[in-house]
Amino acid sequence: MTYHLAGDSTVAPMRPGEEPMSGWGHALDGFVHAPVRNLAFGGATVLSFTETGTWERLLTEVTTGDTVLIQFGHNDQKHPGVLDARGGYTERLRGFVADVRDRGGEPVLCTSCERRWFAGERITPTHGDYPNAVRDLAAELDVPLIDLTVFTTWLYEHLGDEGSARLLSHYAPGETAAWPDGLTDDTHFRWEGAQIIARFVARSLRAIERRDGDQPARGSSITA
């Protein structure tokens, strides 16, 4: 079994020379029991993923029992009309799900990781209706869902403004070769953040796959 990843830069492999900026998909193989094949790329939408031939290339190696994780939305929302949340965006996601199932694979839909935009102590939602559209599509098609919008929103608020900044690409001048003058990026993870998101995805996959149900219940001696 292989995990295949389709998505944008928040999922994509670390690019040489841009260390430590990384998508969570680059860290996933450290937390799962099977190989990871990550075809996500920066700037990707559900449309460009198809038009570049990347989706077809992903499908060529999907076999029965494989899992395909699909996370878009960050860039799709920049193309109103063509990729509306309840229009072209979800229709193409619907096609992705059908393609994976036709090959005997298991599709898993993911909502977008939230951007780290604080208003006081709370994160400002930035993805509009796109997360709800994915949630509704997952329910309609009976597809497992990993809600990364909820998780990352909770994570940033839990850590607070200062603590959560250490998960994103905030680099001081001279810290990285790619951005010698420094960088403040509240969308893309640094390696530490990518690992945390990947760990959550891996644990969610265990739940989807019912991998811990064979363990004995241990609550009999514990007072609730």
PEUR-V233203 format. One record per helix or strand. SS is the DSSP state (2 for helix, 1 for strand). FROM is the first residue (numbers start at 1). LEN is the number of residues. Records with the same first field share a line. If there is no record, write none. Layout:
SS: FROM-LEN ; FROM-LEN
This chain:
1: 2-6 ; 21-1 ; 35-4 ; 67-5 ; 106-5 ; 118-2 ; 122-2 ; 144-3 ; 168-4 ; 183-8
2: 24-7 ; 46-6 ; 54-6 ; 76-3 ; 88-15 ; 130-12 ; 148-18 ; 191-18
